[in-house]
Amino acid sequence: MTGPSRRWRRGGSLVAWWLLFALGLWLVGQAIGRPASLTACVASAALVGFVGETGDWLRRRLRACRATPGTRPAVRVKPTRR
């Protein structure tokens, strides 16, 4: 599966998880007696998801940089004339 169908599947999965997380936040708020609006829970879920995905991306970048030592961009040295 490649191309647009893969993107739709991944996007749909992300939206489903986001909505389930928002619903979970809303239900927890109802259960503990501190209800919040569903809109606030959706916004909180989006923020937590964004922070989590950014942290995961950063972790993978740092791990990749540490796994391949000596791959820094080479410094270009101009040849000297004698």
N, C-alpha and C positions, 0 to 999 in steps of 0.2 A: 504494500500500500504506500504509494508515494503521492506527492503533489497536494492538490487542494483537499482531497478527501482526508488525508492525514492531518492537515491543519484544522479542518472542521471537527474531526474526532478529538484532537487534543484541546481545541478551544471549548468544545462542548463539555469535555471532562473537567476542565478548569472551572467553568461556570457552574457545573453541578456541584463540585466540591465547595466552591465559594458559597453557594446558596445553602448547602447543608450546614456549613460552618456558621453562617449567619442565623439559620434557624436554631441551631444548637445554642448559640449565645442568647437568643431570645428566650428559649425554653429554660435555660439556666437562670436567667433573670426572673422569669415568672416563678420558678421553683423556690428561689431564695427570698422572694418577696420584694425584690427591687426591680420592677419591670422597667424596661426601656422600650422605646418605639422600635418597630421592625426596621425602620429607615436607619436609625442609629446603629442597630446591630449589623445591618448590611455594610454601612460605612466602616465600622470597626473591623469586620471580617475582611474588607478590602485592604485596610491599612495593615492588619496583621499578616495577610497573605503577601502583600508587597514587601514588607520588611523581611519576612521569612524567605521569599524567593531571592531577594537581593543578597541576604546573608548566605544562602546556599550557593549562589553564583560566585560570590566573593571567595567562599571556602574552596570551591572547585578551581578557581583561578589560582589561588595561592598554592594549592596542592600541585597543580600542573607546573607552576614555576619552580617549586622545590624538587619535583620529580625529575626535571631535566636541567641539571646544573651545567653551567658554561654555555648557555644558549642566549646570553645577552647580546644585544646588537653590537656588532664589531665596531670599534672606533677606527675611523678611517684616518690613516696617517699619510700626509702628503710627502712624496719623495723629495729629498733634498738634493740640490744640485751641488756638485763638487767642482 
